[in-house]
Each structure stands twice: as structure tokens, then as C-alpha cells.
Amino acid sequence: MEEEDLVKWDFERKKPRDEAILAAMASRKSGGGGAADPAAIGHQAHAKQFRNVVQAIGEGTAPTVDGPEGRRSVEIILAIYKSAETGRPVILPLDSDPMLKARRKFKREPA
């Protein structure tokens, strides 16, 4: 990733549609994004994801991205934050969700 652009994507198992995905991503270029300005992070991809989940529920099919695959994305993000916080590599899969300093600051005490 560079800013919001996917510049390289290696598929573990090649599929015929991979070339179309790579071509679509190669033609997209952002004008900056969340790395430089968190307020510039768009909601369009999330809105598409929500529509896909609602459609899958209505049709009784699996969504494009299911829960376990979504969890993998969250795990990668948590690992990036943990590595940035500690300055050290983080091994995946994580043993548990890390308690990051930023999360501790907002953690509520039990009522």
C-alpha cells in the first residue's frame, strides 16, 4: 500500500479473476488519504461492504467478505499498531488482541 493505493498484490492461489482485480487496482490513484490526513479516509468501500452483507442476508448467500476474513483484516491492523507502538516486528497470527496504549487511554472502568 502507498497511501490508499494498492501497488502490489500477490495471490496465494491464482484465479482467473485475479488479473481483472489487479487491472482495476492499477488504474486507481488516490490524491492522498488517511496516512497523511485521517479525516480524508472515505466511507465508500465500507458502504459497498454493508450493501453486500445486506444483499447476502436477503438472498441467503455468503457475503463477499465473511466474518473470519474480516477478522484477519482487523488482526493485521492491530499488528501494525502494535509494531508502531513498540518499534518491533509482530508475528501473526496474534496470540490475543494487544492492549495498545491508545486503547488503554479510552478503556472504561467496570460499573
Biopython code that builds the backbone (N, CA, C, O; Angstrom):
import numpy as np
from Bio.PDB.StructureBuilder import StructureBuilder

atoms = [
    (1, "MET", "N", (0.846, -1.174, 0.000)),
    (1, "MET", "CA", (0.000, 0.000, 0.000)),
    (1, "MET", "C", (0.891, 1.237, 0.000)),
    (1, "MET", "O", (1.916, 1.295, 0.679)),
    (2, "GLU", "N", (0.474, 2.199, -0.767)),
    (2, "GLU", "CA", (1.036, 3.535, -0.719)),
    (2, "GLU", "C", (-0.146, 4.476, -0.621)),
    (2, "GLU", "O", (-0.969, 4.560, -1.533)),
    (3, "GLU", "N", (-0.224, 5.201, 0.521)),
    (3, "GLU", "CA", (-1.413, 5.996, 0.823)),
    (3, "GLU", "C", (-2.613, 5.048, 0.772)),
    (3, "GLU", "O", (-2.672, 4.093, 1.546)),
    (4, "GLU", "N", (-3.565, 5.296, -0.123)),
    (4, "GLU", "CA", (-4.730, 4.417, -0.244)),
    (4, "GLU", "C", (-4.647, 3.534, -1.480)),
    (4, "GLU", "O", (-5.623, 2.870, -1.828)),
    (5, "ASP", "N", (-3.509, 3.516, -2.143)),
    (5, "ASP", "CA", (-3.369, 2.763, -3.386)),
    (5, "ASP", "C", (-2.722, 1.406, -3.136)),
    (5, "ASP", "O", (-1.711, 1.305, -2.440)),
    (6, "LEU", "N", (-3.308, 0.378, -3.706)),
    (6, "LEU", "CA", (-2.748, -0.957, -3.662)),
    (6, "LEU", "C", (-1.760, -1.054, -4.815)),
    (6, "LEU", "O", (-2.163, -1.066, -5.978)),
    (7, "VAL", "N", (-0.476, -1.124, -4.504)),
    (7, "VAL", "CA", (0.530, -1.113, -5.562)),
    (7, "VAL", "C", (1.057, -2.507, -5.892)),
    (7, "VAL", "O", (1.642, -2.714, -6.955)),
    (8, "LYS", "N", (0.854, -3.453, -4.993)),
    (8, "LYS", "CA", (1.271, -4.831, -5.265)),
    (8, "LYS", "C", (0.358, -5.770, -4.511)),
    (8, "LYS", "O", (0.040, -5.548, -3.343)),
    (9, "TRP", "N", (-0.060, -6.823, -5.193)),
    (9, "TRP", "CA", (-0.936, -7.801, -4.570)),
    (9, "TRP", "C", (-0.572, -9.153, -5.148)),
    (9, "TRP", "O", (-0.803, -9.410, -6.330)),
    (10, "ASP", "N", (-0.004, -10.017, -4.324)),
    (10, "ASP", "CA", (0.333, -11.372, -4.738)),
    (10, "ASP", "C", (-0.729, -12.312, -4.181)),
    (10, "ASP", "O", (-0.987, -12.336, -2.977)),
    (11, "PHE", "N", (-1.335, -13.079, -5.067)),
    (11, "PHE", "CA", (-2.375, -14.000, -4.655)),
    (11, "PHE", "C", (-1.767, -15.341, -4.256)),
    (11, "PHE", "O", (-0.886, -15.861, -4.940)),
    (12, "GLU", "N", (-2.242, -15.892, -3.147)),
    (12, "GLU", "CA", (-1.748, -17.190, -2.698)),
    (12, "GLU", "C", (-2.136, -18.273, -3.703)),
    (12, "GLU", "O", (-1.306, -19.084, -4.114)),
    (13, "ARG", "N", (-3.397, -18.270, -4.083)),
    (13, "ARG", "CA", (-3.875, -19.214, -5.093)),
    (13, "ARG", "C", (-4.433, -18.409, -6.254)),
    (13, "ARG", "O", (-5.430, -17.702, -6.106)),
    (14, "LYS", "N", (-3.801, -18.516, -7.392)),
    (14, "LYS", "CA", (-4.209, -17.744, -8.572)),
    (14, "LYS", "C", (-5.583, -18.195, -9.062)),
    (14, "LYS", "O", (-5.888, -19.387, -9.087)),
    (15, "LYS", "N", (-6.411, -17.213, -9.453)),
    (15, "LYS", "CA", (-7.733, -17.473, -10.011)),
    (15, "LYS", "C", (-7.889, -16.629, -11.274)),
    (15, "LYS", "O", (-7.222, -15.603, -11.412)),
    (16, "PRO", "N", (-8.742, -17.037, -12.180)),
    (16, "PRO", "CA", (-8.904, -16.285, -13.424)),
    (16, "PRO", "C", (-9.275, -14.813, -13.216)),
    (16, "PRO", "O", (-8.871, -13.964, -14.011)),
    (17, "ARG", "N", (-10.028, -14.499, -12.174)),
    (17, "ARG", "CA", (-10.455, -13.109, -11.979)),
    (17, "ARG", "C", (-9.371, -12.213, -11.381)),
    (17, "ARG", "O", (-9.555, -10.999, -11.297)),
    (18, "ASP", "N", (-8.240, -12.797, -10.963)),
    (18, "ASP", "CA", (-7.171, -12.012, -10.345)),
    (18, "ASP", "C", (-6.662, -10.902, -11.253)),
    (18, "ASP", "O", (-6.418, -9.786, -10.793)),
    (19, "GLU", "N", (-6.501, -11.197, -12.535)),
    (19, "GLU", "CA", (-5.986, -10.192, -13.464)),
    (19, "GLU", "C", (-6.915, -8.992, -13.546)),
    (19, "GLU", "O", (-6.450, -7.856, -13.642)),
    (20, "ALA", "N", (-8.220, -9.226, -13.510)),
    (20, "ALA", "CA", (-9.178, -8.123, -13.559)),
    (20, "ALA", "C", (-9.077, -7.264, -12.293)),
    (20, "ALA", "O", (-9.179, -6.039, -12.359)),
    (21, "ILE", "N", (-8.878, -7.906, -11.157)),
    (21, "ILE", "CA", (-8.724, -7.161, -9.902)),
    (21, "ILE", "C", (-7.464, -6.322, -9.953)),
    (21, "ILE", "O", (-7.487, -5.141, -9.609)),
    (22, "LEU", "N", (-6.365, -6.923, -10.380)),
    (22, "LEU", "CA", (-5.101, -6.188, -10.472)),
    (22, "LEU", "C", (-5.204, -5.017, -11.438)),
    (22, "LEU", "O", (-4.677, -3.940, -11.160)),
    (23, "ALA", "N", (-5.874, -5.213, -12.567)),
    (23, "ALA", "CA", (-6.033, -4.138, -13.549)),
    (23, "ALA", "C", (-6.873, -2.999, -12.960)),
    (23, "ALA", "O", (-6.544, -1.826, -13.142)),
    (24, "ALA", "N", (-7.943, -3.340, -12.265)),
    (24, "ALA", "CA", (-8.799, -2.317, -11.659)),
    (24, "ALA", "C", (-8.035, -1.522, -10.605)),
    (24, "ALA", "O", (-8.168, -0.300, -10.532)),
    (25, "MET", "N", (-7.241, -2.202, -9.794)),
    (25, "MET", "CA", (-6.487, -1.513, -8.755)),
    (25, "MET", "C", (-5.371, -0.652, -9.357)),
    (25, "MET", "O", (-5.065, 0.415, -8.826)),
    (26, "ALA", "N", (-4.764, -1.098, -10.451)),
    (26, "ALA", "CA", (-3.678, -0.342, -11.081)),
    (26, "ALA", "C", (-4.166, 0.981, -11.650)),
    (26, "ALA", "O", (-3.404, 1.946, -11.726)),
    (27, "SER", "N", (-5.428, 1.032, -12.050)),
    (27, "SER", "CA", (-5.958, 2.250, -12.658)),
    (27, "SER", "C", (-6.422, 3.268, -11.623)),
    (27, "SER", "O", (-6.746, 4.400, -11.984)),
    (28, "ARG", "N", (-6.461, 2.897, -10.356)),
    (28, "ARG", "CA", (-6.927, 3.816, -9.305)),
    (28, "ARG", "C", (-5.746, 4.508, -8.655)),
    (28, "ARG", "O", (-4.753, 3.866, -8.312)),
    (29, "LYS", "N", (-5.851, 5.782, -8.492)),
    (29, "LYS", "CA", (-4.827, 6.544, -7.783)),
    (29, "LYS", "C", (-5.511, 7.528, -6.862)),
    (29, "LYS", "O", (-6.387, 8.284, -7.282)),
    (30, "SER", "N", (-5.111, 7.515, -5.615)),
    (30, "SER", "CA", (-5.707, 8.455, -4.673)),
    (30, "SER", "C", (-4.946, 9.769, -4.713)),
    (30, "SER", "O", (-3.819, 9.836, -5.206)),
    (31, "GLY", "N", (-5.553, 10.775, -4.207)),
    (31, "GLY", "CA", (-4.896, 12.069, -4.124)),
    (31, "GLY", "C", (-4.422, 12.337, -2.718)),
    (31, "GLY", "O", (-4.426, 13.484, -2.273)),
    (32, "GLY", "N", (-4.020, 11.323, -2.022)),
    (32, "GLY", "CA", (-3.676, 11.434, -0.613)),
    (32, "GLY", "C", (-4.665, 10.578, 0.145)),
    (32, "GLY", "O", (-5.514, 9.927, -0.465)),
    (33, "GLY", "N", (-4.577, 10.566, 1.408)),
    (33, "GLY", "CA", (-5.529, 9.759, 2.134)),
    (33, "GLY", "C", (-5.251, 9.728, 3.609)),
    (33, "GLY", "O", (-4.643, 10.639, 4.171)),
    (34, "GLY", "N", (-5.711, 8.658, 4.227)),
    (34, "GLY", "CA", (-5.648, 8.523, 5.663)),
    (34, "GLY", "C", (-4.256, 8.559, 6.247)),
    (34, "GLY", "O", (-4.085, 8.976, 7.392)),
    (35, "ALA", "N", (-3.252, 8.136, 5.493)),
    (35, "ALA", "CA", (-1.890, 8.167, 6.023)),
    (35, "ALA", "C", (-1.445, 9.598, 6.279)),
    (35, "ALA", "O", (-0.751, 9.871, 7.258)),
    (36, "ALA", "N", (-1.841, 10.511, 5.401)),
    (36, "ALA", "CA", (-1.467, 11.908, 5.548)),
    (36, "ALA", "C", (-2.514, 12.699, 6.325)),
    (36, "ALA", "O", (-2.187, 13.654, 7.030)),
    (37, "ASP", "N", (-3.774, 12.294, 6.190)),
    (37, "ASP", "CA", (-4.876, 13.031, 6.803)),
    (37, "ASP", "C", (-5.996, 12.057, 7.150)),
    (37, "ASP", "O", (-6.791, 11.708, 6.278)),
    (38, "PRO", "N", (-6.079, 11.606, 8.408)),
    (38, "PRO", "CA", (-7.122, 10.631, 8.771)),
    (38, "PRO", "C", (-8.534, 11.082, 8.418)),
    (38, "PRO", "O", (-9.402, 10.242, 8.180)),
    (39, "ALA", "N", (-8.779, 12.379, 8.381)),
    (39, "ALA", "CA", (-10.114, 12.865, 8.024)),
    (39, "ALA", "C", (-10.427, 12.622, 6.555)),
    (39, "ALA", "O", (-11.582, 12.726, 6.141)),
    (40, "ALA", "N", (-9.403, 12.300, 5.761)),
    (40, "ALA", "CA", (-9.601, 12.069, 4.327)),
    (40, "ALA", "C", (-10.011, 10.633, 4.015)),
    (40, "ALA", "O", (-10.242, 10.300, 2.853)),
    (41, "ILE", "N", (-10.104, 9.784, 5.027)),
    (41, "ILE", "CA", (-10.496, 8.398, 4.793)),
    (41, "ILE", "C", (-11.963, 8.368, 4.378)),
    (41, "ILE", "O", (-12.838, 8.845, 5.100)),
    (42, "GLY", "N", (-12.212, 7.807, 3.219)),
    (42, "GLY", "CA", (-13.572, 7.762, 2.691)),
    (42, "GLY", "C", (-14.391, 6.628, 3.273)),
    (42, "GLY", "O", (-13.855, 5.716, 3.902)),
    (43, "HIS", "N", (-15.674, 6.694, 3.060)),
    (43, "HIS", "CA", (-16.585, 5.671, 3.560)),
    (43, "HIS", "C", (-17.130, 4.786, 2.437)),
    (43, "HIS", "O", (-17.880, 3.848, 2.705)),
    (44, "GLN", "N", (-16.768, 5.069, 1.197)),
    (44, "GLN", "CA", (-17.364, 4.380, 0.064)),
    (44, "GLN", "C", (-17.166, 2.869, 0.111)),
    (44, "GLN", "O", (-18.109, 2.117, -0.137)),
    (45, "ALA", "N", (-15.974, 2.423, 0.421)),
    (45, "ALA", "CA", (-15.727, 0.973, 0.467)),
    (45, "ALA", "C", (-16.548, 0.316, 1.571)),
    (45, "ALA", "O", (-17.061, -0.790, 1.396)),
    (46, "HIS", "N", (-16.672, 1.000, 2.710)),
    (46, "HIS", "CA", (-17.480, 0.435, 3.793)),
    (46, "HIS", "C", (-18.947, 0.370, 3.393)),
    (46, "HIS", "O", (-19.632, -0.605, 3.703)),
    (47, "ALA", "N", (-19.434, 1.398, 2.709)),
    (47, "ALA", "CA", (-20.833, 1.400, 2.274)),
    (47, "ALA", "C", (-21.093, 0.239, 1.313)),
    (47, "ALA", "O", (-22.136, -0.408, 1.396)),
    (48, "LYS", "N", (-20.151, -0.029, 0.400)),
    (48, "LYS", "CA", (-20.292, -1.169, -0.521)),
    (48, "LYS", "C", (-20.323, -2.476, 0.271)),
    (48, "LYS", "O", (-21.104, -3.379, -0.030)),
    (49, "GLN", "N", (-19.472, -2.562, 1.274)),
    (49, "GLN", "CA", (-19.415, -3.772, 2.095)),
    (49, "GLN", "C", (-20.734, -3.989, 2.825)),
    (49, "GLN", "O", (-21.244, -5.108, 2.865)),
    (50, "PHE", "N", (-21.285, -2.933, 3.399)),
    (50, "PHE", "CA", (-22.569, -3.045, 4.106)),
    (50, "PHE", "C", (-23.672, -3.482, 3.146)),
    (50, "PHE", "O", (-24.489, -4.339, 3.483)),
    (51, "ARG", "N", (-23.694, -2.889, 1.943)),
    (51, "ARG", "CA", (-24.712, -3.283, 0.958)),
    (51, "ARG", "C", (-24.570, -4.754, 0.594)),
    (51, "ARG", "O", (-25.570, -5.458, 0.450)),
    (52, "ASN", "N", (-23.328, -5.225, 0.442)),
    (52, "ASN", "CA", (-23.094, -6.618, 0.097)),
    (52, "ASN", "C", (-23.586, -7.553, 1.197)),
    (52, "ASN", "O", (-24.172, -8.595, 0.902)),
    (53, "VAL", "N", (-23.358, -7.199, 2.456)),
    (53, "VAL", "CA", (-23.801, -8.032, 3.576)),
    (53, "VAL", "C", (-25.328, -8.078, 3.622)),
    (53, "VAL", "O", (-25.915, -9.146, 3.792)),
    (54, "VAL", "N", (-25.962, -6.928, 3.472)),
    (54, "VAL", "CA", (-27.429, -6.891, 3.480)),
    (54, "VAL", "C", (-27.983, -7.726, 2.323)),
    (54, "VAL", "O", (-28.944, -8.474, 2.501)),
    (55, "GLN", "N", (-27.382, -7.600, 1.149)),
    (55, "GLN", "CA", (-27.814, -8.385, -0.016)),
    (55, "GLN", "C", (-27.642, -9.884, 0.257)),
    (55, "GLN", "O", (-28.533, -10.673, -0.057)),
    (56, "ALA", "N", (-26.517, -10.276, 0.832)),
    (56, "ALA", "CA", (-26.265, -11.686, 1.126)),
    (56, "ALA", "C", (-27.290, -12.230, 2.115)),
    (56, "ALA", "O", (-27.769, -13.353, 1.961)),
    (57, "ILE", "N", (-27.626, -11.440, 3.124)),
    (57, "ILE", "CA", (-28.641, -11.873, 4.089)),
    (57, "ILE", "C", (-29.971, -12.071, 3.384)),
    (57, "ILE", "O", (-30.649, -13.078, 3.585)),
    (58, "GLY", "N", (-30.339, -11.100, 2.553)),
    (58, "GLY", "CA", (-31.614, -11.185, 1.840)),
    (58, "GLY", "C", (-31.691, -12.360, 0.888)),
    (58, "GLY", "O", (-32.754, -12.954, 0.709)),
    (59, "GLU", "N", (-30.560, -12.697, 0.275)),
    (59, "GLU", "CA", (-30.535, -13.790, -0.705)),
    (59, "GLU", "C", (-30.155, -15.126, -0.088)),
    (59, "GLU", "O", (-30.210, -16.158, -0.758)),
    (60, "GLY", "N", (-29.767, -15.117, 1.194)),
    (60, "GLY", "CA", (-29.349, -16.359, 1.844)),
    (60, "GLY", "C", (-28.033, -16.892, 1.315)),
    (60, "GLY", "O", (-27.816, -18.104, 1.287)),
    (61, "THR", "N", (-27.140, -15.984, 0.891)),
    (61, "THR", "CA", (-25.828, -16.376, 0.371)),
    (61, "THR", "C", (-24.735, -15.841, 1.288)),
    (61, "THR", "O", (-25.007, -15.083, 2.219)),
    (62, "ALA", "N", (-23.519, -16.237, 1.020)),
    (62, "ALA", "CA", (-22.386, -15.750, 1.803)),
    (62, "ALA", "C", (-21.969, -14.372, 1.289)),
    (62, "ALA", "O", (-21.981, -14.138, 0.081)),
    (63, "PRO", "N", (-21.603, -13.461, 2.186)),
    (63, "PRO", "CA", (-21.107, -12.162, 1.732)),
    (63, "PRO", "C", (-19.726, -12.324, 1.090)),
    (63, "PRO", "O", (-19.059, -13.342, 1.276)),
    (64, "THR", "N", (-19.318, -11.326, 0.350)),
    (64, "THR", "CA", (-18.006, -11.367, -0.295)),
    (64, "THR", "C", (-16.905, -11.540, 0.738)),
    (64, "THR", "O", (-15.975, -12.321, 0.536)),
    (65, "VAL", "N", (-17.008, -10.810, 1.847)),
    (65, "VAL", "CA", (-16.041, -10.929, 2.940)),
    (65, "VAL", "C", (-16.819, -11.410, 4.164)),
    (65, "VAL", "O", (-17.684, -10.706, 4.685)),
    (66, "ASP", "N", (-16.490, -12.634, 4.615)),
    (66, "ASP", "CA", (-17.194, -13.187, 5.769)),
    (66, "ASP", "C", (-16.505, -12.781, 7.070)),
    (66, "ASP", "O", (-15.477, -12.104, 7.044)),
    (67, "GLY", "N", (-17.054, -13.184, 8.180)),
    (67, "GLY", "CA", (-16.520, -12.824, 9.487)),
    (67, "GLY", "C", (-15.069, -13.208, 9.698)),
    (67, "GLY", "O", (-14.271, -12.357, 10.090)),
    (68, "PRO", "N", (-14.688, -14.475, 9.449)),
    (68, "PRO", "CA", (-13.289, -14.847, 9.656)),
    (68, "PRO", "C", (-12.319, -14.032, 8.784)),
    (68, "PRO", "O", (-11.233, -13.674, 9.241)),
    (69, "GLU", "N", (-12.698, -13.744, 7.556)),
    (69, "GLU", "CA", (-11.817, -12.952, 6.689)),
    (69, "GLU", "C", (-11.733, -11.506, 7.182)),
    (69, "GLU", "O", (-10.666, -10.894, 7.142)),
    (70, "GLY", "N", (-12.850, -10.968, 7.643)),
    (70, "GLY", "CA", (-12.839, -9.624, 8.219)),
    (70, "GLY", "C", (-11.970, -9.571, 9.460)),
    (70, "GLY", "O", (-11.252, -8.596, 9.682)),
    (71, "ARG", "N", (-12.036, -10.615, 10.268)),
    (71, "ARG", "CA", (-11.219, -10.678, 11.486)),
    (71, "ARG", "C", (-9.736, -10.676, 11.151)),
    (71, "ARG", "O", (-8.935, -10.086, 11.876)),
    (72, "ARG", "N", (-9.365, -11.333, 10.055)),
    (72, "ARG", "CA", (-7.955, -11.329, 9.634)),
    (72, "ARG", "C", (-7.492, -9.911, 9.341)),
    (72, "ARG", "O", (-6.364, -9.545, 9.670)),
    (73, "SER", "N", (-8.356, -9.109, 8.723)),
    (73, "SER", "CA", (-8.008, -7.719, 8.434)),
    (73, "SER", "C", (-7.801, -6.931, 9.721)),
    (73, "SER", "O", (-6.855, -6.152, 9.836)),
    (74, "VAL", "N", (-8.694, -7.139, 10.689)),
    (74, "VAL", "CA", (-8.563, -6.458, 11.975)),
    (74, "VAL", "C", (-7.259, -6.871, 12.653)),
    (74, "VAL", "O", (-6.565, -6.038, 13.236)),
    (75, "GLU", "N", (-6.931, -8.157, 12.574)),
    (75, "GLU", "CA", (-5.700, -8.646, 13.196)),
    (75, "GLU", "C", (-4.467, -7.987, 12.580)),
    (75, "GLU", "O", (-3.527, -7.637, 13.294)),
    (76, "ILE", "N", (-4.471, -7.819, 11.275)),
    (76, "ILE", "CA", (-3.353, -7.158, 10.605)),
    (76, "ILE", "C", (-3.230, -5.710, 11.076)),
    (76, "ILE", "O", (-2.130, -5.229, 11.348)),
    (77, "ILE", "N", (-4.356, -5.027, 11.168)),
    (77, "ILE", "CA", (-4.339, -3.630, 11.623)),
    (77, "ILE", "C", (-3.822, -3.543, 13.058)),
    (77, "ILE", "O", (-3.003, -2.678, 13.367)),
    (78, "LEU", "N", (-4.294, -4.432, 13.939)),
    (78, "LEU", "CA", (-3.815, -4.443, 15.322)),
    (78, "LEU", "C", (-2.310, -4.715, 15.373)),
    (78, "LEU", "O", (-1.594, -4.114, 16.173)),
    (79, "ALA", "N", (-1.838, -5.615, 14.522)),
    (79, "ALA", "CA", (-0.401, -5.913, 14.487)),
    (79, "ALA", "C", (0.398, -4.697, 14.017)),
    (79, "ALA", "O", (1.480, -4.427, 14.538)),
    (80, "ILE", "N", (-0.124, -3.972, 13.044)),
    (80, "ILE", "CA", (0.552, -2.757, 12.571)),
    (80, "ILE", "C", (0.644, -1.737, 13.703)),
    (80, "ILE", "O", (1.697, -1.139, 13.922)),
    (81, "TYR", "N", (-0.468, -1.540, 14.423)),
    (81, "TYR", "CA", (-0.459, -0.592, 15.538)),
    (81, "TYR", "C", (0.531, -1.035, 16.617)),
    (81, "TYR", "O", (1.288, -0.218, 17.141)),
    (82, "LYS", "N", (0.523, -2.332, 16.949)),
    (82, "LYS", "CA", (1.422, -2.838, 17.989)),
    (82, "LYS", "C", (2.882, -2.666, 17.565)),
    (82, "LYS", "O", (3.721, -2.275, 18.377)),
    (83, "SER", "N", (3.182, -2.951, 16.314)),
    (83, "SER", "CA", (4.542, -2.778, 15.818)),
    (83, "SER", "C", (4.965, -1.310, 15.851)),
    (83, "SER", "O", (6.098, -0.990, 16.211)),
    (84, "ALA", "N", (4.044, -0.419, 15.472)),
    (84, "ALA", "CA", (4.345, 1.015, 15.513)),
    (84, "ALA", "C", (4.579, 1.481, 16.944)),
    (84, "ALA", "O", (5.451, 2.312, 17.199)),
    (85, "GLU", "N", (3.796, 0.943, 17.874)),
    (85, "GLU", "CA", (3.913, 1.337, 19.278)),
    (85, "GLU", "C", (5.219, 0.847, 19.898)),
    (85, "GLU", "O", (5.844, 1.562, 20.682)),
    (86, "THR", "N", (5.633, -0.375, 19.547)),
    (86, "THR", "CA", (6.815, -0.967, 20.176)),
    (86, "THR", "C", (8.087, -0.809, 19.355)),
    (86, "THR", "O", (9.193, -0.946, 19.878)),
    (87, "GLY", "N", (7.924, -0.519, 18.061)),
    (87, "GLY", "CA", (9.095, -0.441, 17.183)),
    (87, "GLY", "C", (9.681, -1.806, 16.864)),
    (87, "GLY", "O", (10.825, -1.903, 16.419)),
    (88, "ARG", "N", (8.901, -2.867, 17.090)),
    (88, "ARG", "CA", (9.385, -4.232, 16.875)),
    (88, "ARG", "C", (8.450, -4.980, 15.934)),
    (88, "ARG", "O", (7.270, -4.647, 15.820)),
    (89, "PRO", "N", (8.991, -5.997, 15.258)),
    (89, "PRO", "CA", (8.113, -6.829, 14.412)),
    (89, "PRO", "C", (7.080, -7.562, 15.260)),
    (89, "PRO", "O", (7.322, -7.855, 16.431)),
    (90, "VAL", "N", (5.948, -7.851, 14.672)),
    (90, "VAL", "CA", (4.882, -8.598, 15.335)),
    (90, "VAL", "C", (4.604, -9.842, 14.499)),
    (90, "VAL", "O", (4.446, -9.757, 13.282)),
    (91, "ILE", "N", (4.547, -10.977, 15.146)),
    (91, "ILE", "CA", (4.321, -12.253, 14.476)),
    (91, "ILE", "C", (2.819, -12.533, 14.411)),
    (91, "ILE", "O", (2.103, -12.406, 15.405)),
    (92, "LEU", "N", (2.361, -12.917, 13.218)),
    (92, "LEU", "CA", (0.967, -13.311, 13.026)),
    (92, "LEU", "C", (0.877, -14.815, 12.906)),
    (92, "LEU", "O", (1.810, -15.421, 12.379)),
    (93, "PRO", "N", (-0.179, -15.453, 13.358)),
    (93, "PRO", "CA", (-1.335, -14.833, 13.987)),
    (93, "PRO", "C", (-1.006, -14.371, 15.406)),
    (93, "PRO", "O", (-0.119, -14.916, 16.062)),
    (94, "LEU", "N", (-1.741, -13.352, 15.865)),
    (94, "LEU", "CA", (-1.570, -12.851, 17.218)),
    (94, "LEU", "C", (-2.090, -13.885, 18.205)),
    (94, "LEU", "O", (-3.042, -14.607, 17.908)),
    (95, "ASP", "N", (-1.467, -13.959, 19.384)),
    (95, "ASP", "CA", (-1.960, -14.861, 20.434)),
    (95, "ASP", "C", (-3.265, -14.330, 21.021)),
    (95, "ASP", "O", (-4.145, -15.101, 21.405)),
    (96, "SER", "N", (-3.378, -13.003, 21.086)),
    (96, "SER", "CA", (-4.581, -12.344, 21.592)),
    (96, "SER", "C", (-4.558, -10.905, 21.100)),
    (96, "SER", "O", (-3.546, -10.444, 20.573)),
    (97, "ASP", "N", (-5.658, -10.200, 21.267)),
    (97, "ASP", "CA", (-5.685, -8.791, 20.883)),
    (97, "ASP", "C", (-4.746, -8.018, 21.799)),
    (97, "ASP", "O", (-4.845, -8.130, 23.021)),
    (98, "PRO", "N", (-3.839, -7.240, 21.228)),
    (98, "PRO", "CA", (-2.930, -6.475, 22.088)),
    (98, "PRO", "C", (-3.670, -5.319, 22.760)),
    (98, "PRO", "O", (-4.569, -4.719, 22.171)),
    (99, "MET", "N", (-3.279, -5.015, 24.006)),
    (99, "MET", "CA", (-3.823, -3.833, 24.668)),
    (99, "MET", "C", (-2.875, -2.696, 24.340)),
    (99, "MET", "O", (-1.833, -2.529, 24.975)),
    (100, "LEU", "N", (-3.252, -1.921, 23.344)),
    (100, "LEU", "CA", (-2.426, -0.822, 22.878)),
    (100, "LEU", "C", (-2.585, 0.382, 23.795)),
    (100, "LEU", "O", (-3.633, 0.568, 24.413)),
    (101, "LYS", "N", (-1.536, 1.199, 23.878)),
    (101, "LYS", "CA", (-1.602, 2.388, 24.725)),
    (101, "LYS", "C", (-2.803, 3.251, 24.366)),
    (101, "LYS", "O", (-3.494, 3.752, 25.253)),
    (102, "ALA", "N", (-3.057, 3.428, 23.079)),
    (102, "ALA", "CA", (-4.177, 4.261, 22.651)),
    (102, "ALA", "C", (-5.507, 3.683, 23.123)),
    (102, "ALA", "O", (-6.428, 4.437, 23.437)),
    (103, "ARG", "N", (-5.620, 2.359, 23.176)),
    (103, "ARG", "CA", (-6.863, 1.730, 23.634)),
    (103, "ARG", "C", (-6.985, 1.835, 25.150)),
    (103, "ARG", "O", (-8.092, 1.991, 25.664)),
    (104, "ARG", "N", (-5.866, 1.751, 25.881)),
    (104, "ARG", "CA", (-5.901, 1.853, 27.342)),
    (104, "ARG", "C", (-6.428, 3.209, 27.777)),
    (104, "ARG", "O", (-7.137, 3.319, 28.777)),
    (105, "LYS", "N", (-6.083, 4.226, 27.028)),
    (105, "LYS", "CA", (-6.486, 5.590, 27.365)),
    (105, "LYS", "C", (-8.008, 5.727, 27.399)),
    (105, "LYS", "O", (-8.551, 6.509, 28.180)),
    (106, "PHE", "N", (-8.694, 4.955, 26.540)),
    (106, "PHE", "CA", (-10.140, 5.076, 26.432)),
    (106, "PHE", "C", (-10.893, 3.941, 27.109)),
    (106, "PHE", "O", (-12.123, 3.913, 27.073)),
    (107, "LYS", "N", (-10.183, 3.009, 27.722)),
    (107, "LYS", "CA", (-10.834, 1.873, 28.367)),
    (107, "LYS", "C", (-11.630, 2.349, 29.580)),
    (107, "LYS", "O", (-11.120, 3.091, 30.419)),
    (108, "ARG", "N", (-12.875, 1.916, 29.658)),
    (108, "ARG", "CA", (-13.735, 2.313, 30.769)),
    (108, "ARG", "C", (-13.574, 1.342, 31.928)),
    (108, "ARG", "O", (-13.330, 0.150, 31.741)),
    (109, "GLU", "N", (-13.714, 1.872, 33.094)),
    (109, "GLU", "CA", (-13.708, 1.031, 34.286)),
    (109, "GLU", "C", (-15.083, 0.358, 34.402)),
    (109, "GLU", "O", (-16.094, 0.971, 34.059)),
    (110, "PRO", "N", (-15.136, -0.880, 34.875)),
    (110, "PRO", "CA", (-16.442, -1.551, 35.038)),
    (110, "PRO", "C", (-17.334, -0.772, 35.991)),
    (110, "PRO", "O", (-16.866, -0.201, 36.976)),
    (111, "ALA", "N", (-18.624, -0.757, 35.684)),
    (111, "ALA", "CA", (-19.581, -0.013, 36.524)),
    (111, "ALA", "C", (-19.971, -0.803, 37.740)),
    (111, "ALA", "O", (-20.765, -0.332, 38.554)),
]
sb = StructureBuilder()
sb.init_structure("model")
sb.init_model(0)
sb.init_chain("A")
sb.init_seg("    ")
for serial, (resi, resn, name, xyz) in enumerate(atoms, 1):
    if name == "N":
        sb.init_residue(resn, " ", resi, " ")
    sb.init_atom(name, np.array(xyz, "f"), 0.0, 1.0, " ", f" {name:<3s}", serial, name[0])
structure = sb.get_structure()
